[in-house]
Amino acid sequence: MARLYAATGDAIARLDESGEAWTVELCLPGSGAQCLAVDPKDPDTVYAGLREGGVRRTVDAGRTWFDCALPEPGVFSLAVSAADGAVYVGTEPSRLFRSDDRGESWRELEALLELPSRPKWSFPPRPWTSHVRWIAPSPHDAELLLVGIELGGLMRSSDGGESWQDHRPGAQPDVHSLAWHPRVPGRAYEAGGGGAAWSANGGETWEPADEGRDRHYTWSVAVDPNNPDWWYVSASTGPYAAHGGGDPQARIYRRRAAEPWRALAGGLPEPLSAMPYALLASDGRLFAGLADGQLSESRDGGDSWTALSLQGDAFGALFALAGAGA
């Protein structure tokens, strides 16, 4: 049976599939958890990023948690490398940290802040600052790393973060989420504030991919593990609609090969009344987590959807979603 973890903005929810339902247990209540990462080689090891409390780690699937003593408290992004197990953390203000001992100690990758574009990094709601919005270590190459600054650009390192290339050609500068294909080296995907893009050369250059969507403020991205030409994004009409607490007029889209994007419904409201903050594709299933805590899944590539039946602890928001082993 599957297991999911969700960051609710306040806690971490562990969801265990049990027959036709999912049992929900909240961990770290009141912590301000807003992002998370599961160790690809150990599904019981999970890292939680707290808005003002640094990083917590569990090695027993959420029963107990330990403070990883990150030097910067405002965590916005987390990733665990499937290639070498390195743990990466991004913060606001923009700083990037790496741990090679499962969060016991940290080293700042200071070269990121030496990029020529850094003086222009600025997050519009808080224009005096910016943050590392997404971290994507390649699953095929332990030295290859993509980092998205909101708002600043998509940066690339080919030496584990010791040096960086500035914003990559063709990519969206307002980076929201990034993904690598787990089986095809070099294929990467981006959802950003002005649209979506993909790369076939390890993130060196990017190709825009927007034909067929009537919404270009894209947020979450996921890729079919078996087919690098099938991928998904969530999108709204703009940042205020997506995050302002009103009706986002949101949709989930699918792209297959060079075909235009297609809006997916099939059991979902059209358009969605809450922003899909998280998409997760794993083992023939596609999960969508909405800002209001709703969770749905599709087993046919998004053609039809079923709401998850949740039992146990309740939560009313969802910011991030991860699968054990996904």
Secondary structure by P-SEA (a helix, b strand, c coil): cbbbbbbcccbbbbbbbcccbbbbbbccccccccccccccccccbbbbbbccccbbbbccccccccccccccccccbbbbbcccbbbbbbcccbbbbbbcccccbbbbcccccccccccccccccccccccccccccccccccbbbbbcccccbbbbcccccccccccccccccccccccccccccbbbbbcccccccccccccbbbbcccccccccccbbbbcccccccbbbbbcccccccccccccccbbbbbcccccbbbbbccccccccccccbbbbcccbbbbbcccbbbbbbcccccccccccccccccccccccccccc
